[in-house]
Amino acid sequence: MSFRSSRIPRGTPAIHPVLGSPLRGPWPDGTSVIYLGMGCFWGAEKTFWQLPGVVATAVGYQGGTTVDPTYEEVCTGLTGHAETVLVGYDPERLPERELLRVFWESHDPTQGNRQGNDVGTQYRSVVHWTTREQSLAYEETREAYRSALLAAGLGPITTEGRPATEAGPFHYAEEYHQQYLYTVPQGYCPDHGTGVSCPVGTSARVTDA
């Protein structure tokens, strides 16, 4: 299965060191891809590669205007990109609602252009879908979580949700960002979750990898 993306920067590993899958594909038939942003992409990527049913993950930049941006360019806030995780998964093993439940619960989607001390448009919350099932699951889980957050006294959701075709190409990030917390297990990985449960589906259990 092939999805629109930019060239991979020189030196980026060809194989995912945790999942053993190609970073760019091809992946098994039936694999779906969604692009998720929830602050610093180091911890976000690890959150998703631990989920049963995930086939591949990679970090990159999406939603901006600059072609093949560098990390330094994205950090200026002038390119318009968000730090984003490509998640390839088997929807038979990991339904969209469960995947998005983990997404909502793993960050604070009410903070706009920040997550905790990470401030800037590149840290905004985003969901860029590639299938109708993902779009429907996004709308359902967003509404469910909006109600849960409101009941907990938190603000409105600021997540940017749109088709990946509107967000534009996914630009793979530099080598040192890919699977960063596998290479540097004690690296920067703050927990920005609200502590509020998303009342849909059942929680997907993570592995210890």
C-alpha atoms as one frame of an Amber mdcrd trajectory, in Angstrom:
protein
   0.000   0.000   0.000   1.439   3.358  -1.023   0.716   6.815   0.393   1.919
  10.213  -0.693   5.059  11.290   1.097   8.242  13.200   0.473  11.666  11.750
  -0.075  13.271  10.186   2.989  16.252  12.217   4.253  19.642  10.636   3.718
  20.604   8.255   6.516  17.048   7.471   7.620  16.848   3.761   8.555  15.093
   1.538   6.026  13.703  -0.847   8.653  11.850  -0.013  11.869  14.133  -1.253
  14.709  11.192  -2.238  16.932   8.574  -3.481  14.482  10.925  -4.849  11.815
   8.852  -3.298   9.030   9.959  -1.014   6.180   9.820   2.610   7.247   8.267
   3.646   3.954   6.517   0.401   2.983   5.300  -1.585   1.251   3.268  -2.944
   4.159   0.926  -5.948   4.223  -2.335  -5.828   2.300  -5.086  -4.345   4.426
  -2.785  -1.891   6.210  -4.374   1.512   6.835  -2.382   4.700   7.419  -3.294
   7.714   9.540  -1.207  10.755  10.496  -1.379  11.943  14.110   0.209  14.904
  15.881   0.175  15.427  19.644   3.172  17.513  20.573   6.769  16.282  20.462
   6.792  13.370  18.034   9.403  11.351  19.952   7.039  10.207  22.690   4.042
  10.149  20.373   5.724   7.646  18.066   6.580   5.299  20.937   2.985   5.447
  22.166   1.797   4.061  18.837   4.524   1.516  18.061   3.643  -0.208  21.342
   0.035  -0.873  20.301  -0.870  -4.387  19.101  -1.932  -4.171  15.475   0.435
  -1.348  14.536   2.536  -2.346  11.534   4.761   0.705  11.092   5.476   4.147
  12.523   7.629   7.053  11.392   7.957  10.689  12.393   7.794  13.658  10.096
   6.255  16.989   9.248   2.841  17.605   7.682   0.344  20.388   7.173   2.676
  23.126   5.977   3.852  24.742   2.758   7.636  24.283   2.600   8.811  21.334
   0.501  11.004  18.848   2.400  11.440  21.087   5.456  14.208  20.535   7.966
  13.623  20.311  11.713  15.211  23.711  12.170  12.886  25.252   9.582   9.803
  23.685  11.162  10.835  25.008  14.580  10.701  28.581  13.291   6.939  28.216
  12.919   7.160  29.699   9.433   6.633  26.497   7.426   3.227  25.699   8.936
   4.040  22.038   9.571   3.089  20.010  12.631   5.288  17.304  14.124   3.374
  14.240  12.973   3.516  10.461  13.354   2.688   8.177  10.446   0.872   5.155
  11.879   0.345   2.091   9.713  -1.994  -0.419  11.342  -4.220  -3.433  10.760
  -7.811  -2.276  11.383  -8.859  -5.875  12.015  -6.579  -5.942  15.051  -6.706
  -2.283  16.024 -10.042  -0.613  15.178  -9.964   3.082  14.417 -11.949   3.987
  17.527  -9.408   2.280  19.789  -6.481   3.893  17.999  -8.046   7.325  18.342
  -8.967   6.687  21.946  -5.262   6.224  22.677  -4.541   9.399  20.709  -6.986
  11.501  22.739  -5.924  10.124  26.108  -2.183  10.505  25.426  -2.094  14.299
  25.158  -4.062  17.447  25.958  -6.036  18.375  22.830  -7.264  21.638  24.388
  -3.937  23.493  24.374  -3.838  24.867  20.843  -0.288  25.477  19.644   1.455
  23.793  22.541   1.798  20.696  24.705   3.021  21.600  28.169   6.323  23.449
  27.896   6.596  22.689  24.166   5.202  25.826  22.552   4.741  26.542  18.850
   2.486  25.706  15.922   4.533  22.571  15.244   3.218  21.091  18.505  -0.484
  21.448  17.666  -2.824  18.473  17.863  -3.718  17.026  14.438  -5.538  14.072
  12.888  -5.092  13.629   9.141  -7.103  10.693   7.864  -6.864   8.615   4.700
 -10.065   6.546   4.907 -13.768   7.140   5.511 -13.621   4.829   8.530 -10.972
   7.040  10.111 -13.006  10.171   9.413 -16.124   8.706  11.031 -14.127   7.442
  14.016 -12.522  10.859  14.418 -15.889  12.619  14.553 -17.343  10.060  16.979
 -14.403   9.967  19.369 -13.885  13.725  19.226 -17.464  14.361  20.300 -17.247
  11.742  23.055 -14.009  13.218  24.374 -15.303  16.776  24.077 -18.153  15.871
  26.412 -15.807  14.099  28.832 -13.416  17.057  28.935 -16.276  19.493  29.471
 -17.557  17.404  32.374 -14.046  17.507  33.866 -13.934  21.289  33.642 -11.491
  21.489  30.744 -11.733  23.645  27.634 -12.750  22.963  24.038 -10.804  20.647
  21.747  -8.480  22.498  19.358  -7.377  19.469  17.321  -7.021  20.019  13.575
  -8.905  17.228  11.796  -8.926  16.940   8.002  -8.154  14.558   5.138  -4.467
  13.891   4.561  -4.966  15.027   0.974  -5.776  18.502   2.313  -2.933  18.482
   4.833  -0.424  17.786   2.083   2.533  15.410   1.845   4.065  13.772   4.892
   7.735  14.740   4.980   9.877  12.163   6.780  11.982  13.702   9.546  15.737
  13.360   9.850  17.356  10.063  10.875  18.031  11.022  14.482  14.330  11.668
  15.096  13.143   8.269  13.841  12.325   5.860  16.702  14.231   8.251  18.967
  13.122   6.665  22.239  14.331   3.266  21.050  17.791   4.713  20.422  17.701
   6.935  23.536  15.410   5.110  26.010  15.771   7.810  28.671  15.184  10.650
  26.223  12.685  13.485  26.492   9.182  12.031  26.792   6.785  14.118  28.919
   3.260  12.925  29.644   0.790  15.601  28.580  -2.372  13.533  29.044  -5.305
  15.154  30.819  -6.122  12.087  32.907  -9.626  12.110  31.413 -10.774   8.838
  29.811 -12.283   8.821  26.336 -15.559   6.894  26.701 -15.518   4.871  23.484
 -14.507   1.308  22.637 -12.059  -0.518  24.861  -8.524   0.524  25.702  -5.795
  -0.969  23.541  -3.071  -2.502  25.664   0.492  -1.541  24.914   3.421  -3.926
  24.800   6.677  -3.469  26.693   8.824  -2.798  23.610
